[in-house]
Amino acid sequence: MILAAPLGLLALLAVPAVIGIHWFRRRFRPQAVTALWLFGLLAPIGGAGRRRSRVANRASLWWEIAAICALTWYLCDPHLNARTQARHVVVVLDTRGRLEVIGADGRTAQARLLTKLSERLAALDREDRVTLIATGVTPSVLAGPALPPVQARARLDAWHAQSAWHDLTPAFALAAELARGADGRSAQMLLVGDARPAVLPTGCGLLLAGEAVPTSGLADARWLPADATAPARIAVRVLAQGAACTRTLRISAAAGVGSAGENNALLAERKLELLPDQAQLVVVALPAADVAAVDITLDGTDPLPADDHCRLRRPPARPVHVWIDLPEPGAAAVRRALATMPEVGESLEKSADLLIAAKPRTVLSEQWSVTIAGAGGATVLGPYLSRRGHALLSDVDFTGCAWRGGAVLDRFAAGAVLLAAGEQALITETETAPANRSRSFAIHADLDA
């Protein structure tokens, strides 16, 4: 038998102390007093004192000794086998939508991983601790930090693999932070997903249940401005990966969204022959201009149905009034560019949302100023690299554009370049007034080319 705390045996010293208390119970000799015979015979009462008496066989004595033995057993913590320190397992759960791929067994990768992870948590000791982290652009803690395995298993229902693609690095950073114990020991890290990531922290375990299968789905969908051929148009980009396939694209009026047309009415249908790893762009002209939203669906067999449908709402009209204060030929070039945007029109200074001028004006609070200046660069056709996450270019697609007049890329710091192509900087940014959050942008292009 192994004693975790041998010093707990010192509690047994209380046994002779209790016996000594029971031994010295009497203090005075019994004295006979007149008239006590009227009360009959009484049981002797023992009191504490310096006179020694016979230890009485009483239940209180044995209960006190039993309590001391029980306390000694608890303090010594005896056990048969050697014990190990409780473990802390930090589990990183991949929430990307590709875990919803249906495999050959008819189950999704997430369902298989959920079964395996539940078995792992059930095998842990009740003294172990578990922390569950869900990946994402901003990772979140689903369970913990440091919950018992039974409670952590109950929180697995909150794991939903329905997020878009994202980097796992923020989740690993959060897991490493929570894995540091107060005693300096690091917890075990475990990634639960469908494939090994390109960058895996040192010592991180893997629990994988992925299956490589060809799939296809919607990569992008957006409304296009109306033109002379159609009152409303929609552009849909469809991508197949792994193998060629045949899908049917259907666009119908969204149910429950107000419009003059009939809900669920089929507006367009196209049969698509998709080649592997090649996106196919489909532009569909709608027969009516008053459709508020559409449901886009890809019909056909696909192991990942999550990306085969989406609802696309018509964006609200956002007219932009522009005041042009430029000499010719610059003003004519700007008017030609604005003519391609139906929601942008020229107006007077007082009602303008945007001022395009030859000279900078007074910097106001939170004002954005844009300078157009050609730098003599050659014409480029891409590829265009934009700074990731910047709100100015988040929904702008430069594919197919020809750009002339870029500046030399080496002239600018890496953080100042918003758009670049090859060795040319096309759009740059500088902070003109940090106190009032004003910024200045420069578009390096030759408008008269």
Stockholm file with secondary structure:
# STOCKHOLM 1.0

chainA/1-449         MILAAPLGLLALLAVPAVIGIHWFRRRFRPQAVTALWLFGLLAPIGGAGRRRSRVANRASLWWEIAAICALTWYLCDPHLNARTQARHVVVVLDTRGRLEVIGADGRTAQARLLTKLSERLAALDREDRVTLIATGVTPSVLAGPALPPVQARARLDAWHAQSAWHDLTPAFALAAELARGADGRSAQMLLVGDARPAVLPTGCGLLLAGEAVPTSGLADARWLPADATAPARIAVRVLAQGAACTRTLRISAAAGVGSAGENNALLAERKLELLPDQAQLVVVALPAADVAAVDITLDGTDPLPADDHCRLRRPPARPVHVWIDLPEPGAAAVRRALATMPEVGESLEKSADLLIAAKPRTVLSEQWSVTIAGAGGATVLGPYLSRRGHALLSDVDFTGCAWRGGAVLDRFAAGAVLLAAGEQALITETETAPANRSRSFAIHADLDA
#=GR chainA/1-449 SS CEESCGGGGGGGGHHHHHHHHHHSCBCSCCCCCTTGGGGCCCCCCCCCSSBCCCCCCCHHHHHHHHHHHHHHHHHHCEESSCCCCCCEEEEEECCBGGGGCBCTTSCBHHHHHHHHHHHHHHTSCTTCEEEEEECSSSCEEEEEEEECHHHHHHGGGGCCCCBCCCCSHHHHHHHHHHHBCTTSCBCEEEEEESSCCSSCCTTCEEEECCCCCCEEEEEEEEEECCCSSCSEEEEEEEEEESSCEEEEEEEEECTTSCCSSCTTCEEEEEEEEECBTCCEEEEEEESCSCCCEEEEEEESCCSCGGGSEEEEECCCCCCEEEEEECCTTHHHHHHHHHTTCTTEEECCSTTCSEEEESSCCCCCTTCEEEEECCCCCCCBCCCCEECTTCGGGTTCCCTTCCBCCCEEGGGSCGGGEEEEETTEEEEEEEEEEGGGTEEEEEECCCTTC
#=GC SS_cons         CEESCGGGGGGGGHHHHHHHHHHSCBCSCCCCCTTGGGGCCCCCCCCCSSBCCCCCCCHHHHHHHHHHHHHHHHHHCEESSCCCCCCEEEEEECCBGGGGCBCTTSCBHHHHHHHHHHHHHHTSCTTCEEEEEECSSSCEEEEEEEECHHHHHHGGGGCCCCBCCCCSHHHHHHHHHHHBCTTSCBCEEEEEESSCCSSCCTTCEEEECCCCCCEEEEEEEEEECCCSSCSEEEEEEEEEESSCEEEEEEEEECTTSCCSSCTTCEEEEEEEEECBTCCEEEEEEESCSCCCEEEEEEESCCSCGGGSEEEEECCCCCCEEEEEECCTTHHHHHHHHHTTCTTEEECCSTTCSEEEESSCCCCCTTCEEEEECCCCCCCBCCCCEECTTCGGGTTCCCTTCCBCCCEEGGGSCGGGEEEEETTEEEEEEEEEEGGGTEEEEEECCCTTC
//
